[in-house]
């Protein structure tokens, strides 16, 4: 593997960084809101599924009721 000096390395990093297509502020906000909504819906779904399974297990095992 060829060694590069630090100055050349920084030039290469800067060149690669300029090739990146960065998201706009609007895209970032929309994506963040969508992630938060999906996390909220997933949390509610798994909470409800856990409650139903807990109720079923308690019924089957006759615990607490």
Phi and psi in radians as a Rosetta constraint file:
Dihedral C 1 N 2 CA 2 C 2 CIRCULARHARMONIC -1.310 0.35
Dihedral N 2 CA 2 C 2 N 3 CIRCULARHARMONIC 2.460 0.35
Dihedral C 2 N 3 CA 3 C 3 CIRCULARHARMONIC -1.596 0.35
Dihedral N 3 CA 3 C 3 N 4 CIRCULARHARMONIC 2.454 0.35
Dihedral C 3 N 4 CA 4 C 4 CIRCULARHARMONIC -2.062 0.35
Dihedral N 4 CA 4 C 4 N 5 CIRCULARHARMONIC 2.624 0.35
Dihedral C 4 N 5 CA 5 C 5 CIRCULARHARMONIC -1.384 0.35
Dihedral N 5 CA 5 C 5 N 6 CIRCULARHARMONIC 2.830 0.35
Dihedral C 5 N 6 CA 6 C 6 CIRCULARHARMONIC -1.034 0.35
Dihedral N 6 CA 6 C 6 N 7 CIRCULARHARMONIC -0.647 0.35
Dihedral C 6 N 7 CA 7 C 7 CIRCULARHARMONIC -1.117 0.35
Dihedral N 7 CA 7 C 7 N 8 CIRCULARHARMONIC -0.782 0.35
Dihedral C 7 N 8 CA 8 C 8 CIRCULARHARMONIC -1.134 0.35
Dihedral N 8 CA 8 C 8 N 9 CIRCULARHARMONIC -0.688 0.35
Dihedral C 8 N 9 CA 9 C 9 CIRCULARHARMONIC -1.054 0.35
Dihedral N 9 CA 9 C 9 N 10 CIRCULARHARMONIC -0.803 0.35
Dihedral C 9 N 10 CA 10 C 10 CIRCULARHARMONIC -1.102 0.35
Dihedral N 10 CA 10 C 10 N 11 CIRCULARHARMONIC -0.630 0.35
Dihedral C 10 N 11 CA 11 C 11 CIRCULARHARMONIC -1.109 0.35
Dihedral N 11 CA 11 C 11 N 12 CIRCULARHARMONIC -0.739 0.35
Dihedral C 11 N 12 CA 12 C 12 CIRCULARHARMONIC -1.145 0.35
Dihedral N 12 CA 12 C 12 N 13 CIRCULARHARMONIC -0.714 0.35
Dihedral C 12 N 13 CA 13 C 13 CIRCULARHARMONIC -1.097 0.35
Dihedral N 13 CA 13 C 13 N 14 CIRCULARHARMONIC -0.764 0.35
Dihedral C 13 N 14 CA 14 C 14 CIRCULARHARMONIC -1.114 0.35
Dihedral N 14 CA 14 C 14 N 15 CIRCULARHARMONIC -0.698 0.35
Dihedral C 14 N 15 CA 15 C 15 CIRCULARHARMONIC -1.128 0.35
Dihedral N 15 CA 15 C 15 N 16 CIRCULARHARMONIC -0.722 0.35
Dihedral C 15 N 16 CA 16 C 16 CIRCULARHARMONIC -1.196 0.35
Dihedral N 16 CA 16 C 16 N 17 CIRCULARHARMONIC -0.670 0.35
Dihedral C 16 N 17 CA 17 C 17 CIRCULARHARMONIC -1.109 0.35
Dihedral N 17 CA 17 C 17 N 18 CIRCULARHARMONIC -0.542 0.35
Dihedral C 17 N 18 CA 18 C 18 CIRCULARHARMONIC -1.306 0.35
Dihedral N 18 CA 18 C 18 N 19 CIRCULARHARMONIC -0.301 0.35
Dihedral C 18 N 19 CA 19 C 19 CIRCULARHARMONIC -1.425 0.35
Dihedral N 19 CA 19 C 19 N 20 CIRCULARHARMONIC -0.266 0.35
Dihedral C 19 N 20 CA 20 C 20 CIRCULARHARMONIC -1.278 0.35
Dihedral N 20 CA 20 C 20 N 21 CIRCULARHARMONIC 2.398 0.35
Dihedral C 20 N 21 CA 21 C 21 CIRCULARHARMONIC -1.619 0.35
Dihedral N 21 CA 21 C 21 N 22 CIRCULARHARMONIC 1.835 0.35
Dihedral C 21 N 22 CA 22 C 22 CIRCULARHARMONIC -1.466 0.35
Dihedral N 22 CA 22 C 22 N 23 CIRCULARHARMONIC 2.479 0.35
Dihedral C 22 N 23 CA 23 C 23 CIRCULARHARMONIC -1.248 0.35
Dihedral N 23 CA 23 C 23 N 24 CIRCULARHARMONIC 2.677 0.35
Dihedral C 23 N 24 CA 24 C 24 CIRCULARHARMONIC -1.364 0.35
Dihedral N 24 CA 24 C 24 N 25 CIRCULARHARMONIC 2.950 0.35
Dihedral C 24 N 25 CA 25 C 25 CIRCULARHARMONIC -1.075 0.35
Dihedral N 25 CA 25 C 25 N 26 CIRCULARHARMONIC -0.714 0.35
Dihedral C 25 N 26 CA 26 C 26 CIRCULARHARMONIC -1.091 0.35
Dihedral N 26 CA 26 C 26 N 27 CIRCULARHARMONIC -0.776 0.35
Dihedral C 26 N 27 CA 27 C 27 CIRCULARHARMONIC -1.078 0.35
Dihedral N 27 CA 27 C 27 N 28 CIRCULARHARMONIC -0.698 0.35
Dihedral C 27 N 28 CA 28 C 28 CIRCULARHARMONIC -1.140 0.35
Dihedral N 28 CA 28 C 28 N 29 CIRCULARHARMONIC -0.757 0.35
Dihedral C 28 N 29 CA 29 C 29 CIRCULARHARMONIC -1.146 0.35
Dihedral N 29 CA 29 C 29 N 30 CIRCULARHARMONIC -0.801 0.35
Dihedral C 29 N 30 CA 30 C 30 CIRCULARHARMONIC -1.088 0.35
Dihedral N 30 CA 30 C 30 N 31 CIRCULARHARMONIC -0.762 0.35
Dihedral C 30 N 31 CA 31 C 31 CIRCULARHARMONIC -1.118 0.35
Dihedral N 31 CA 31 C 31 N 32 CIRCULARHARMONIC -0.730 0.35
Dihedral C 31 N 32 CA 32 C 32 CIRCULARHARMONIC -1.101 0.35
Dihedral N 32 CA 32 C 32 N 33 CIRCULARHARMONIC -0.769 0.35
Dihedral C 32 N 33 CA 33 C 33 CIRCULARHARMONIC -1.111 0.35
Dihedral N 33 CA 33 C 33 N 34 CIRCULARHARMONIC -0.734 0.35
Dihedral C 33 N 34 CA 34 C 34 CIRCULARHARMONIC -1.102 0.35
Dihedral N 34 CA 34 C 34 N 35 CIRCULARHARMONIC -0.719 0.35
Dihedral C 34 N 35 CA 35 C 35 CIRCULARHARMONIC -1.101 0.35
Dihedral N 35 CA 35 C 35 N 36 CIRCULARHARMONIC -0.776 0.35
Dihedral C 35 N 36 CA 36 C 36 CIRCULARHARMONIC -1.100 0.35
Dihedral N 36 CA 36 C 36 N 37 CIRCULARHARMONIC -0.695 0.35
Dihedral C 36 N 37 CA 37 C 37 CIRCULARHARMONIC -1.113 0.35
Dihedral N 37 CA 37 C 37 N 38 CIRCULARHARMONIC -0.776 0.35
Dihedral C 37 N 38 CA 38 C 38 CIRCULARHARMONIC -1.131 0.35
Dihedral N 38 CA 38 C 38 N 39 CIRCULARHARMONIC -0.678 0.35
Dihedral C 38 N 39 CA 39 C 39 CIRCULARHARMONIC -1.128 0.35
Dihedral N 39 CA 39 C 39 N 40 CIRCULARHARMONIC -0.716 0.35
Dihedral C 39 N 40 CA 40 C 40 CIRCULARHARMONIC -1.114 0.35
Dihedral N 40 CA 40 C 40 N 41 CIRCULARHARMONIC -0.837 0.35
Dihedral C 40 N 41 CA 41 C 41 CIRCULARHARMONIC -1.094 0.35
Dihedral N 41 CA 41 C 41 N 42 CIRCULARHARMONIC -0.721 0.35
Dihedral C 41 N 42 CA 42 C 42 CIRCULARHARMONIC -1.127 0.35
Dihedral N 42 CA 42 C 42 N 43 CIRCULARHARMONIC -0.704 0.35
Dihedral C 42 N 43 CA 43 C 43 CIRCULARHARMONIC -1.095 0.35
Dihedral N 43 CA 43 C 43 N 44 CIRCULARHARMONIC -0.781 0.35
Dihedral C 43 N 44 CA 44 C 44 CIRCULARHARMONIC -1.122 0.35
Dihedral N 44 CA 44 C 44 N 45 CIRCULARHARMONIC -0.766 0.35
Dihedral C 44 N 45 CA 45 C 45 CIRCULARHARMONIC -1.046 0.35
Dihedral N 45 CA 45 C 45 N 46 CIRCULARHARMONIC -0.843 0.35
Dihedral C 45 N 46 CA 46 C 46 CIRCULARHARMONIC -1.217 0.35
Dihedral N 46 CA 46 C 46 N 47 CIRCULARHARMONIC -0.550 0.35
Dihedral C 46 N 47 CA 47 C 47 CIRCULARHARMONIC -1.106 0.35
Dihedral N 47 CA 47 C 47 N 48 CIRCULARHARMONIC -0.823 0.35
Dihedral C 47 N 48 CA 48 C 48 CIRCULARHARMONIC -1.145 0.35
Dihedral N 48 CA 48 C 48 N 49 CIRCULARHARMONIC -0.718 0.35
Dihedral C 48 N 49 CA 49 C 49 CIRCULARHARMONIC -1.082 0.35
Dihedral N 49 CA 49 C 49 N 50 CIRCULARHARMONIC -0.693 0.35
Dihedral C 49 N 50 CA 50 C 50 CIRCULARHARMONIC -1.129 0.35
Dihedral N 50 CA 50 C 50 N 51 CIRCULARHARMONIC -0.713 0.35
Dihedral C 50 N 51 CA 51 C 51 CIRCULARHARMONIC -1.148 0.35
Dihedral N 51 CA 51 C 51 N 52 CIRCULARHARMONIC -0.724 0.35
Dihedral C 51 N 52 CA 52 C 52 CIRCULARHARMONIC -1.140 0.35
Dihedral N 52 CA 52 C 52 N 53 CIRCULARHARMONIC -0.786 0.35
Dihedral C 52 N 53 CA 53 C 53 CIRCULARHARMONIC -1.135 0.35
Dihedral N 53 CA 53 C 53 N 54 CIRCULARHARMONIC -0.660 0.35
Dihedral C 53 N 54 CA 54 C 54 CIRCULARHARMONIC -1.091 0.35
Dihedral N 54 CA 54 C 54 N 55 CIRCULARHARMONIC -0.757 0.35
Dihedral C 54 N 55 CA 55 C 55 CIRCULARHARMONIC -1.083 0.35
Dihedral N 55 CA 55 C 55 N 56 CIRCULARHARMONIC -0.758 0.35
Dihedral C 55 N 56 CA 56 C 56 CIRCULARHARMONIC -1.093 0.35
Dihedral N 56 CA 56 C 56 N 57 CIRCULARHARMONIC -0.804 0.35
Dihedral C 56 N 57 CA 57 C 57 CIRCULARHARMONIC -1.131 0.35
Dihedral N 57 CA 57 C 57 N 58 CIRCULARHARMONIC -0.732 0.35
Dihedral C 57 N 58 CA 58 C 58 CIRCULARHARMONIC -1.107 0.35
Dihedral N 58 CA 58 C 58 N 59 CIRCULARHARMONIC -0.664 0.35
Dihedral C 58 N 59 CA 59 C 59 CIRCULARHARMONIC -1.130 0.35
Dihedral N 59 CA 59 C 59 N 60 CIRCULARHARMONIC -0.809 0.35
Dihedral C 59 N 60 CA 60 C 60 CIRCULARHARMONIC -1.156 0.35
Dihedral N 60 CA 60 C 60 N 61 CIRCULARHARMONIC -0.757 0.35
Dihedral C 60 N 61 CA 61 C 61 CIRCULARHARMONIC -1.525 0.35
Dihedral N 61 CA 61 C 61 N 62 CIRCULARHARMONIC -0.177 0.35
Dihedral C 61 N 62 CA 62 C 62 CIRCULARHARMONIC 1.210 0.35
Dihedral N 62 CA 62 C 62 N 63 CIRCULARHARMONIC 0.590 0.35
Dihedral C 62 N 63 CA 63 C 63 CIRCULARHARMONIC -1.679 0.35
Dihedral N 63 CA 63 C 63 N 64 CIRCULARHARMONIC 2.334 0.35
Dihedral C 63 N 64 CA 64 C 64 CIRCULARHARMONIC 1.159 0.35
Dihedral N 64 CA 64 C 64 N 65 CIRCULARHARMONIC 0.573 0.35
